[in-house]
Amino acid sequence: MLKNTTRQSIKAFSAINNSVIVTYPRTVIKMGKHIQAFIDVDKLGESQFEDVGFLDFGEFNSVVDIIKDAEITESKGILKISNSNSCVNYTTTTIDIIEDSAQGNPEMIDRVKNEEKNTKVATFEIDSENFDKIKKMSGLLKDLDNFIVESIDGKINVSLMDDTRSSKSYSLNVDGSSIEEFKMVMSMDLISKIPTAAYDFSIMKSQKGSLICILDSTATNAISIVVSSKATL
């Protein structure tokens, strides 16, 4: 259980939340109600296992990295991490202890993507290089608190702005399409914690008119991230 691809996928989101309840077939990593990452561990080659809690997943992952070619097995809340000449017994965290901070709803991503209930108003892609530029620019040009996706005349524009609407900003034209004009504002603080990679973006509109952004990794079909909007500028 917990193969290297699974561990590295979860580790990549440690900036969002290092306390994790690893579940099969889908693990949710959340930070409050505004951002959640969904990792389909079955698609990463995992066999079925019981839920496992980690107060500090980074610590666990570092321990495993020391044991070369480690095999991980679980018994009564203890993970045995071993190879031919080394063994570590690692005590996991009782799920009740981290439930409030780490428990997510694995079904949420299916509900959000359901186009019978929500309308996909726009799609576009940001490659790894440009996603990295966005994150770096938000660090260089201080106080660019807002990550904005806007559709005007069928064209998608991504920009960074601050709350005061000062002249300081950064914009990026992306290839994509939309079926209506909209403006979605997200917290750049949350976007900056998403691992740098290439993503397919979808903007979904609920029946009540609220907008939700979904980022699907283009490198694997196992990772999706949901980010909700903040108050409009």
C-alpha positions in Angstrom: 0.0 0.0 0.0 0.9 3.7 -0.4 3.2 3.3 -3.4 5.7 5.9 -4.3 3.4 7.6 -6.9 0.7 7.9 -4.3 3.0 9.3 -1.6 4.5 11.8 -4.0 1.1 12.9 -5.2 -0.1 13.5 -1.7 3.2 15.1 -0.6 2.9 17.7 -3.4 -0.2 19.2 -1.6 1.5 19.5 1.8 1.4 23.3 1.5 -2.3 23.1 1.5 -2.7 20.7 4.4 -0.1 18.3 5.9 -2.7 16.5 7.9 -4.2 13.9 5.7 -6.7 11.0 5.9 -5.7 8.7 3.1 -8.7 6.8 1.8 -9.4 4.4 -1.0 -10.4 4.8 -3.8 -10.1 8.6 -3.5 -8.2 10.8 -1.1 -9.2 14.3 -0.3 -6.8 17.0 0.8 -8.6 20.2 2.0 -7.9 23.6 3.4 -11.1 25.0 4.8 -14.0 25.2 2.3 -12.3 27.1 -0.5 -9.9 24.6 -1.9 -9.7 20.8 -2.1 -7.6 18.4 -4.0 -8.9 15.0 -5.0 -6.4 12.1 -5.7 -7.8 8.9 -7.1 -5.4 6.5 -5.5 -6.9 3.5 -7.3 -5.8 5.1 -10.6 -2.3 5.3 -9.2 -2.3 1.5 -8.8 -3.3 1.1 -5.1 -5.3 -1.9 -4.0 -8.1 -1.4 -1.5 -7.1 -0.5 2.1 -8.7 0.9 5.3 -8.6 4.6 5.9 -5.2 5.8 7.4 -4.7 9.1 9.3 -1.5 11.2 9.3 -1.1 14.3 11.5 2.1 15.0 9.6 2.3 13.3 6.2 5.6 15.0 5.3 7.2 13.3 8.3 5.9 9.9 7.3 7.0 10.4 3.7 10.5 11.4 4.8 10.8 8.2 6.9 9.7 6.1 3.9 12.3 7.8 1.7 15.1 6.6 3.9 14.1 3.0 3.5 15.1 2.1 0.0 12.6 0.0 -2.0 10.3 0.0 1.1 7.2 -2.2 1.4 4.4 -0.8 3.5 1.9 -2.9 5.4 -0.7 -1.9 8.0 -1.9 -3.6 11.1 -4.0 -2.1 13.9 -2.9 1.5 13.1 0.8 0.6 12.8 2.5 0.9 9.4 5.4 -1.4 8.9 7.9 0.1 6.6 10.5 -2.4 5.6 13.0 -3.8 3.1 15.4 -6.7 3.2 17.5 -5.2 6.0 15.6 -2.4 7.7 12.3 -2.0 9.4 10.4 1.0 10.9 7.1 0.8 12.8 5.2 4.0 12.2 2.2 4.9 14.4 -0.6 6.5 12.4 -3.0 9.1 13.8 -6.5 8.2 15.0 -8.8 9.7 12.4 -11.1 11.3 15.0 -8.1 13.6 16.1 -7.7 15.1 12.6 -11.3 14.7 11.3 -12.2 18.4 11.5 -9.1 19.6 9.7 -8.5 16.8 7.2 -11.8 15.0 6.5 -13.1 15.8 3.0 -16.0 14.6 0.9 -14.7 12.3 -1.9 -18.0 12.5 -3.7 -17.8 16.3 -4.1 -15.7 16.3 -7.3 -18.2 14.1 -9.1 -21.1 16.4 -8.0 -19.2 19.5 -9.2 -18.3 18.0 -12.6 -21.9 16.8 -13.2 -23.0 18.8 -16.2 -26.6 17.8 -15.7 -26.5 20.0 -12.5 -23.8 22.5 -13.3 -22.9 24.2 -16.6 -19.4 24.2 -17.9 -19.1 27.9 -19.0 -15.4 27.9 -20.0 -12.4 25.6 -20.5 -8.7 26.5 -21.0 -5.2 25.2 -20.3 -2.3 26.7 -18.5 1.0 24.9 -19.0 3.6 24.3 -16.3 5.8 27.2 -17.4 3.0 29.8 -17.3 1.6 28.4 -14.1 5.1 28.9 -12.5 5.2 32.4 -13.9 1.9 33.3 -12.3 3.1 32.1 -8.9 6.4 33.8 -9.2 4.9 37.1 -10.4 2.5 37.1 -7.4 5.6 36.9 -5.2 7.5 39.6 -7.0 4.6 42.1 -7.3 3.5 42.2 -3.8 -0.2 42.3 -2.7 -1.6 40.8 -5.9 -4.2 39.0 -3.8 -6.6 38.0 -6.6 -6.4 35.4 -9.3 -9.0 36.4 -11.9 -10.4 34.5 -14.8 -12.5 36.6 -17.1 -14.3 35.9 -20.4 -15.1 38.7 -22.8 -16.2 38.2 -26.3 -15.4 34.5 -26.1 -11.8 35.1 -25.1 -10.3 34.0 -21.8 -7.9 36.2 -19.8 -6.2 35.3 -16.6 -4.9 38.2 -14.4 -3.5 39.0 -11.0 -4.7 42.2 -9.3 -4.8 43.6 -5.8 -7.9 44.5 -3.8 -7.4 48.2 -4.3 -7.5 48.1 -8.1 -4.1 49.8 -8.3 -2.1 49.9 -11.6 0.0 47.0 -10.4 -1.2 43.8 -12.2 -0.2 40.9 -14.4 -2.2 39.3 -17.2 -2.0 36.2 -19.4 -3.9 35.3 -22.5 -4.7 31.7 -22.6 -6.1 29.4 -25.3 -9.7 28.4 -24.4 -13.3 28.9 -25.1 -16.4 30.0 -23.2 -20.1 30.1 -23.8 -20.9 33.3 -21.8 -19.2 36.3 -20.3 -18.2 36.0 -16.6 -15.6 37.1 -14.1 -14.4 34.7 -11.4 -12.1 36.0 -8.6 -10.1 33.5 -6.5 -7.6 33.9 -3.7 -4.0 34.0 -5.1 -2.9 32.7 -1.7 -4.7 29.5 -2.4 -3.6 29.3 -6.0 0.1 29.7 -5.0 -0.1 26.6 -2.9 -1.2 24.4 -5.8 1.8 22.4 -7.1 3.4 23.8 -10.3 2.2 21.7 -13.2 0.1 21.8 -16.4 -3.6 21.9 -15.8 -6.8 21.8 -17.8 -9.1 24.4 -16.2 -12.9 24.2 -16.2 -15.2 26.9 -14.9 -18.5 25.5 -13.7 -21.6 27.5 -13.0 -24.2 26.2 -10.5 -27.9 26.6 -10.9 -27.7 29.4 -8.4 -25.1 31.2 -10.5 -22.0 30.6 -8.3 -18.8 29.8 -10.1 -16.3 27.0 -9.3 -13.0 26.3 -10.9 -11.7 22.8 -11.5 -8.0 22.1 -12.3 -7.3 18.7 -13.8 -3.7 17.6 -14.1 -2.7 17.0 -17.7 0.0 14.6 -16.5 -2.3 12.2 -14.8 -6.1 11.5 -14.8 -5.8 10.9 -11.0 -5.6 14.5 -9.7 -8.3 17.2 -9.7 -8.4 20.4 -7.6 -11.5 22.4 -6.8 -11.2 26.1 -6.0 -14.3 28.2 -5.1 -14.6 31.9 -5.7 -14.1 34.8 -3.3 -16.0 38.0 -3.0 -16.0 39.9 -6.3 -13.8 43.0 -6.7 
